[in-house]
């Protein structure tokens, strides 16, 4: 991406204090071979996802394959779960969409132009996967009653369009959260385990295999 002098927009507006010691704690840097595996299914059973999260070369790599949607994606994240790259594959060996994000919140397409429309976006959100909830739960580190807004890059895996979208997360209880994406008229309550992995969200997704 070319250099840009304008300052980045805030990607998080956190209205609560940091989590207490009784809350789910942040990830610690694991051994290299440590991998978290999850299988999610859409509530209507139209899609199944095999998801893995691993530590690699000073950062996190999240990878998901969604059957029924014919989607495979890779998220390359920093140590603090900040997005560095997003790759989306459908029918080809080469990525159909490859986005990069720098430390100041500026986005661009690999071997392409700058995406000024995504300036200030933080995470990536996919309609065919609940993986964004895992990243948010772990990175926001809210205490119960806390609320935070993330501006996400929302990806349509069919059209490959990417637009900024406000995602508001509220921690209702130790293992229960609320997510609202007003731009799309979407709202859901979801439960997580001690690792921050979504267990079930009625009408949206459920975990069908525990993390390994």
BATORLO-887690 format. One line per 5 residues: number of its first residue (from 1); their letters; for each residue y, z, x of N, C-alpha, C. Coordinates in steps of 0.001 Angstrom, whole numbers, plus 500000, padded with zeros to 6 digits. Atoms other than C-alpha are relative to their C-alpha. Layout:
% BATORLO-887690
NUM) a) Y Z X Y Z X Y Z X; ... $
% end
This chain:
% BATORLO-887690
1) xxxxx) 498804 500000 500840 500000 500000 500000 501243 500000 500873; 498760 499976 499268 503523 499347 501152 500679 501341 499867; 499310 498716 500051 505800 502255 501905 501010 500005 498870; 499058 499843 501111 507885 503563 499009 500786 501272 500251; 499171 498845 499667 510799 505937 499383 500198 500955 498847 $
6) xxxxx) 499784 499105 501140 510942 507350 495856 499017 501144 500033; 500867 498827 499985 509520 510844 495466 498968 499912 498900; 501075 500038 500991 506243 511328 493611 500294 500957 498861; 499848 499145 501172 506109 512836 490151 499022 501147 500066; 500972 498914 500036 504424 516183 489500 498769 499570 499232 $
11) xxxxx) 501244 500351 500674 500776 515750 488575 499419 501180 499260; 500552 498828 500671 500208 519283 487307 501121 500923 499580; 499059 498996 500477 502222 521657 485175 499185 501178 499521; 500884 498867 500233 500478 524998 485265 500818 501156 499466; 499207 498948 500633 501764 527682 482894 499346 501366 500105 $
16) xxxxx) 500662 498706 499871 499441 530471 483980 499936 500413 501456; 500249 499523 498651 498801 532635 486994 498637 499514 500451; 501291 500388 499466 495860 531900 489251 498900 500889 499442; 501127 499312 500620 492415 532958 488155 499747 501344 500659; 500376 498697 499482 491302 536527 488526 498634 499901 500654 $
21) xxxxx) 501275 500019 499289 488226 537485 490550 498825 499850 499062; 501096 500117 500952 486132 537500 487357 499813 498575 499512; 500082 501386 500461 486824 533819 486708 499114 499193 500935; 500750 500899 499134 484876 530883 488065 500820 499758 501253; 499277 500122 498745 485823 530703 491720 500045 498550 500455 $
26) xxxxx) 499917 501338 499436 486805 527633 493689 498747 499685 500808; 501091 500413 499121 484230 525600 495548 500302 500446 501416; 499896 499809 498566 483632 526655 499089 499442 498754 500666; 500499 501176 499294 482963 523984 501686 498516 500187 500264; 501442 499817 499872 479183 523494 501536 499465 499354 501255 $
31) xxxxx) 500664 500721 498929 476715 522354 504112 499932 498533 499609; 499903 501438 500236 476638 518580 504474 498976 499515 498995; 501056 500518 500858 473339 518128 502662 500033 500585 498587; 499914 499399 501320 474440 520167 499626 500418 498959 498971; 499725 500981 501047 474340 518018 496482 499829 500666 498643 $
36) xxxxx) 500098 499545 501379 474994 518869 492837 499616 498809 499138; 500458 501068 500888 473049 516715 490345 500147 500454 498552; 499852 499725 501427 473819 516544 486620 499599 498754 499221; 500218 501105 500926 472607 514396 483747 500716 500323 498699; 499274 499859 501252 474931 513952 480780 499588 498901 499024 $
41) xxxxx) 500271 500984 501044 474368 512172 477484 501130 500055 498979; 499001 500013 501062 476933 511056 474937 499398 500615 498745; 500490 499244 501159 476693 512972 471673 499153 499140 499073; 500784 500899 500855 475384 509917 469810 498836 499358 500745; 501121 500474 499171 472861 509243 472631 500093 498515 500349 $
46) xxxxx) 499850 501415 499661 474291 505776 473265 500111 499765 501500; 499914 500120 498545 474845 506457 476986 499385 501220 500667; 500506 498926 499139 473196 508534 479712 500617 499822 501373; 499400 500068 498670 474789 509399 483027 499246 500875 500989; 500483 499255 498850 473257 510446 486326 501197 500195 500928 $
51) xxxxx) 498796 499680 499235 476001 512228 488262 499625 500858 501199; 500235 499204 498795 476028 513632 491792 501328 500287 500682; 498822 499588 499240 478639 515517 493789 499521 500540 501330; 500428 499544 498677 478296 516015 497522 501208 500110 500932; 498988 499850 498967 480339 517074 500524 499698 499012 501111 $
56) xxxxx) 500244 501021 498989 480821 514317 503087 501257 499757 500822; 498945 500383 499055 483025 513913 506139 501371 500563 499620; 498729 499330 500254 485705 516436 505226 500552 499863 498605; 499544 500145 501377 485898 515691 501522 498823 499933 499054; 501027 500083 501030 483989 515362 498270 499780 498553 499583 $
61) xxxxx) 500339 501304 500570 482186 512303 496946 499293 500252 498677; 500617 499913 501323 481425 512117 493222 499545 498600 499609; 500575 501302 500313 479168 509329 491994 499249 500082 498683; 500664 500000 501295 477995 508450 488509 499507 498619 499622; 500553 501238 500546 475766 505786 486953 499771 500224 498515 $
66) xxxxx) 500030 499817 501448 476144 505374 483188 499240 498846 499360; 500767 501004 500722 473375 503497 481410 500517 499905 498572; 499428 500219 501322 474371 502001 478095 501414 499480 500076; 498650 500520 499763 477838 501320 479484 500022 499040 501180; 500115 500877 498832 476616 499423 482567 501116 500260 501006 $
71) xxxxx) 498918 499590 499113 478985 501370 484793 499450 500861 501125; 500251 499136 498847 478627 502797 488280 501353 500237 500665; 498693 499708 499413 481584 504588 489851 499876 500998 501140; 499940 499095 498855 482501 506452 493024 501415 500557 500094; 498728 499325 499764 485283 508999 493482 499953 500618 501387 $
76) xxxxx) 499860 499350 498697 486322 509920 497011 501173 500969 499899; 499032 498929 500216 488165 513233 496936 500253 500762 501284; 499694 499154 498868 489894 515436 499459 499352 501371 499869; 500590 498658 499999 488889 518988 500302 500424 500792 498776; 499484 499290 501171 491044 520261 497420 499853 499194 498719 $
81) xxxxx) 500342 500818 501173 489650 517658 494983 501097 499015 499606; 498988 501017 500259 492702 515388 495231 499386 498617 500208; 500603 501327 499956 491768 511766 494574 500531 499182 501169; 499631 500916 498921 491742 509373 497515 499663 498552 499640; 500413 501343 500393 489784 506375 496223 499154 500064 498735 $
86) xxxxx) 500849 500159 501181 488167 505212 493002 499444 498584 499995; 500666 501291 500039 485615 502391 492858 499168 499912 498732; 500754 500230 501226 484151 500958 489654 499197 498712 500137; 500900 501148 499927 481131 498639 489632 499409 499745 498616; 500676 500362 501245 479712 496737 486673 498833 499052 500303 $
91) xxxxx) 501087 500961 499810 477715 493541 487273 499863 499506 501433; 499974 500575 498664 478594 492709 490869 499754 501064 501062; 500176 499090 498874 477791 494204 494266 501345 500517 500497; 498658 499592 499616 481515 494324 494990 500661 500723 498826; 499360 499261 501102 483702 496734 493003 500875 499102 499137 $
96) xxxxx) 499116 500704 500929 485371 495330 489899 501406 500586 500038; 498706 499319 499914 488157 497871 490377 499935 500973 501162; 499975 499133 498820 489119 499650 493597 501436 500487 500171; 498675 499403 499919 492091 501993 493526 500058 501010 501134; 499781 499007 498950 493520 504087 496345 501260 500794 499651 $
101) xxxxx) 498866 499106 500271 495927 507023 496167 500342 500745 501275; 499620 499283 498788 497936 508536 499005 500402 501435 499671; 499743 498566 500161 498948 512143 499547 501282 500291 499233; 498749 499789 500730 502326 511639 497855 499903 499563 498544; 500194 500374 501394 500836 510403 494571 500259 498545 499692 $
106) xxxxx) 499793 501428 500202 501411 506677 495093 498651 499279 499990; 501263 500707 500215 498670 504291 493959 500134 498525 500360; 500055 501432 499770 497587 500791 494845 498574 499515 499836; 501324 500601 500048 494675 498398 494610 499605 499589 501408; 500466 500373 498679 492573 497896 497715 500134 498492 500169 $
111) xxxxx) 499747 501416 499724 493578 494572 499254 500870 499361 498916; 499136 500513 501059 496097 494250 496450 501352 500662 500042; 498650 499487 500053 499487 495368 495336 500076 501459 499619; 499745 498612 500391 501010 498752 494682 499987 500109 498482; 500019 499740 501438 500463 500246 491217 501078 501027 499676 $
116) xxxxx) 498896 499080 500259 503869 501728 490511 499889 500647 498629; 500177 499427 501336 502850 502303 486895 499172 501272 500027; 500841 498808 499880 500441 504991 488144 500639 501075 500881; 499313 499039 499144 503019 506831 490258 499906 501406 499428; 500084 498609 500420 502351 510563 490070 498717 500381 499312 $
121) xxxxx) 501293 499647 500601 498921 510331 488434 499142 500742 501020; 500877 499241 499120 496396 512770 489845 498572 499515 499947; 501416 500374 500066 492745 512391 488772 499795 498691 499245; 500422 501141 500809 490857 509508 487170 499213 500521 498814; 500723 499627 501213 489554 509799 483608 499298 498767 499450 $
126) xxxxx) 500811 501087 500539 486732 507628 482218 499519 500367 498602; 500451 499712 501352 485940 507377 478529 498499 500136 499880; 501461 499974 500069 482222 506956 479277 499392 501163 500762; 500505 498890 499179 481939 510135 481387 500868 501240 499835; 499225 498758 500032 482950 513809 481196 500280 500564 501388 $
131) xxxxx) 499877 499482 498636 483132 514092 484991 501400 500516 500311; 498636 499525 499750 486922 514550 484881 500158 501471 499648; 499901 498584 500359 486368 517935 483222 499532 500887 501146; 500504 499231 498864 484366 519160 486219 501068 500120 501077; 498952 499984 498985 487128 518174 488625 501163 500886 499556 $
136) xxxxx) 498860 499225 500500 489816 519731 486416 499711 501492 499976; 500359 498582 500083 488003 523020 485798 500041 500633 501379; 500054 499448 498651 487471 523496 489515 501349 499986 500711; 498742 500106 499261 490858 522345 490760 501126 500814 499368; 498925 499254 500657 493068 524017 488144 499882 501498 500213 $
141) xxxxx) 500220 498588 499695 491493 527437 488657 500816 500910 499070; 499222 499224 500964 493085 528819 485464 499325 501321 499652; 500559 498796 500584 492655 532327 484164 499896 499797 498491; 500170 500125 501448 491625 532848 480534 501368 500064 499320; 498710 500106 500663 494532 531858 478296 500961 499058 500691 $
146) xxxxx) 499133 500902 499249 496009 529596 480962 499946 498575 499465; 499873 501377 500485 497149 526058 480180 500650 499165 501086; 499424 500885 498992 497881 523118 482463 499890 498555 499549; 499991 501424 500316 498738 519457 482111 499785 499192 501268; 500224 500953 498926 497370 516760 484388 500334 498609 499482 $
151) xxxxx) 499775 501402 500331 498629 513189 484343 498899 499205 500697; 501159 500698 499456 495439 511180 484793 500168 498494 499881; 500111 501449 500115 494808 507514 485441 498794 499718 499113; 501070 500226 500970 492784 506627 482341 499512 498558 500114; 500585 501313 499739 490411 503726 483013 499171 499547 498804 $
156) xxxxx) 500835 500646 501010 489019 501425 480321 498970 499175 500752; 501027 500654 499193 485701 500345 481837 499634 498615 499484; 500273 501337 500533 485470 497275 479584 501090 499006 500393; 498890 500912 499705 488918 495767 480117 500554 500179 501407; 499508 499631 498668 489600 497436 483517 501489 500350 499990 $
161) xxxxx) 498613 499540 500058 493035 498480 482291 500065 501461 500435; 499787 498629 499527 494418 501679 483830 501404 500422 499581; 498698 499536 500478 497217 503674 482211 500128 501499 500246; 499796 498552 499888 498764 507114 482801 499784 500659 498643; 500244 499278 501252 497663 509651 480197 500018 501497 500264 $
166) xxxxx) 499925 498544 499888 498490 513327 479745 498703 500640 499523; 501191 499220 500339 495407 515590 479773 500380 501477 500078; 499620 498590 500045 496141 519158 478681 498739 500853 499891; 501160 499112 499956 493509 521751 479612 500435 501431 499711; 499765 498593 500307 493441 525262 478148 498693 500752 500174 $
171) xxxxx) 501204 499189 499814 490978 527924 479248 499938 501046 498891; 500107 499127 501167 489872 529659 476047 499239 501278 500293; 500838 498861 499632 487281 531982 477576 499428 499708 501380; 500519 500179 498646 485353 532412 480805 499318 498657 500180; 500752 501247 499894 483147 529396 480089 500358 498998 498901 $
176) xxxxx) 499621 500918 501088 485016 527652 477256 501418 499477 500231; 498730 500672 499763 487837 525142 477558 500353 499089 498826; 499519 500989 500969 489952 522919 475320 500710 498890 500768; 499352 501166 499400 491037 519398 476294 500674 499186 498905; 499279 500861 500932 493676 517353 474511 500617 498830 500755 $
181) xxxxx) 499380 501217 499476 494642 513769 475306 500750 499376 498824; 499242 500383 501183 497382 513205 472754 500243 498512 499886; 499739 501434 499992 498021 509619 473786 498908 499215 499282; 501137 500664 500629 494554 508678 472517 499521 500727 498747; 500399 499244 501176 494419 511173 469651 498691 500737 500187 $
186) xxxxx) 501284 499377 499672 491571 512988 471399 500176 501486 500257; 499993 498560 499789 490844 516722 471318 498573 500510 499908; 501358 499472 500026 487669 518655 472116 499954 501373 500656; 500328 498734 499348 486331 522087 473014 498693 499792 500742; 501235 500166 499234 483724 522174 475767 499655 501274 500755 $
191) xxxxx) 500511 498855 499259 481569 524837 477398 499502 499547 501363; 500438 500303 498641 480803 524944 481119 499114 501125 500516; 500793 498964 499354 478359 526800 483341 500808 500612 501140; 499292 499325 498916 479220 528904 486387 500510 499038 501068; 499557 500998 499034 479629 525730 488460 501138 499138 499459 $
196) xxxxx) 498963 500820 500599 482186 524276 486068 499487 498726 499370; 500621 501202 500562 479718 521661 484781 499991 500079 498479; 500021 500045 501456 480133 520632 481140 498573 500132 499485; 501309 499799 500623 477180 521922 479090 499930 499247 498689; 499948 500777 501232 478135 520594 475680 501403 500026 499405 $
201) xxxxx) 498747 500150 500723 481098 519376 473700 499675 499239 498729; 500440 500641 501244 480231 518665 470042 500781 498726 499682; 499401 501281 500313 480867 515039 469161 500377 499166 501205; 499571 500712 498792 481491 514052 472790 498835 499837 500977; 501085 500070 499024 478936 514860 475540 499201 501293 500006 $
206) xxxxx) 500850 498834 499761 476054 517220 476292 499284 499820 501339; 500832 500057 498800 474204 518096 479475 498545 500029 499563; 501405 500070 500386 470543 517131 479172 499073 500397 501137; 500784 499480 498885 469381 518298 482582 500909 500912 500803; 499152 499072 499250 470682 521318 484515 500235 499497 501411 $
211) xx) 499763 500371 498610 472227 520907 487972 498826 500395 500877; 501099 499725 499065 469641 520748 490772 500564 500416 501338 $
% end
